[in-house]
Amino acid sequence: MADVSNELIYEVLKKIQEDMAETRHDVREVKSELHAIRGHMLATQQDIANIYATMGRNEVRLDRLDRRLGLMEPAL
């Protein structure tokens, strides 16, 4: 069986520490990518909400035009 020395333990602990530092760095990268994706999703949701608002305004305008042209009976 191999002798376990302080130097060997120190080398193993150093490697673990390096791996942990690399893992922390990778986690930070993933977090920043997730934040970017979240930002894009929010922007997309806002765009969709704006499209629905525009469609609603256009529907009101078309209804008004239909009434003016006599294509539809006015609501009582």
N, C-alpha and C positions, 0 to 999 in steps of 0.2 A: 504494500500500500504506500502511496506517495506521502512524503512528509508535508504537512500543512504548516507553512511558515507565515509569519506576519507579512512578508513581502508578497507572497501568493495571495493572501487575503486582500492586501492593499490593491493589487493589480485587478482583482475581480471587482472590488468595490469601485475602483476608478472606471472600469468598463461599464458597470451598472450606472454610475453617475453620468457618463457620456451618453449612454442610451436614453436615460431619462431626459437629459437636456435636448436631445434630438426629438424625442417624443413630444416634449413641451412645444418645441418649435413647430412640429407638424400639426399639433392641435391648434396653435395660434393661426396657422395658415388655413386650416379647415374652418375655423370660426370666422375669419375674415371673408372667406368665400361664401359662407352661409349668410353673413350680413349682406353681401353684395346680392345674393339671390333673393333675400328678403326684400331688399330695396327694389329690385326689378319686379317682384311680385306686387308690391304696393303700387308701383307706378302703373303696372298693367291693370290692377283693380281700379285705379283712379281713371285711367283711360276708358275703361269699360263704363264706369259711372258717367263720365262725360258724354260718351256715345249715347247712352240711354237718355240722358237729359236733353241732348240735341234731338233725338228721335221724338221725345215727348213734345218738345216745342214745335217740331215740324208737323206732328199729328194735329196739334191745336190749330196751326196755320191752315193745314189742308181742310180740316173740318169747317173753319171759317170761310175758306174759298168755296167749298161745296155748298154751304148755305147761301152765299152771295150769288152763286151761279144757279141756284135753284135745283141743284142735283140731289139735295137731301132736305127733308122736312125739318124745320127748326124744332128743337126739343121744347116741350111745354113745362 
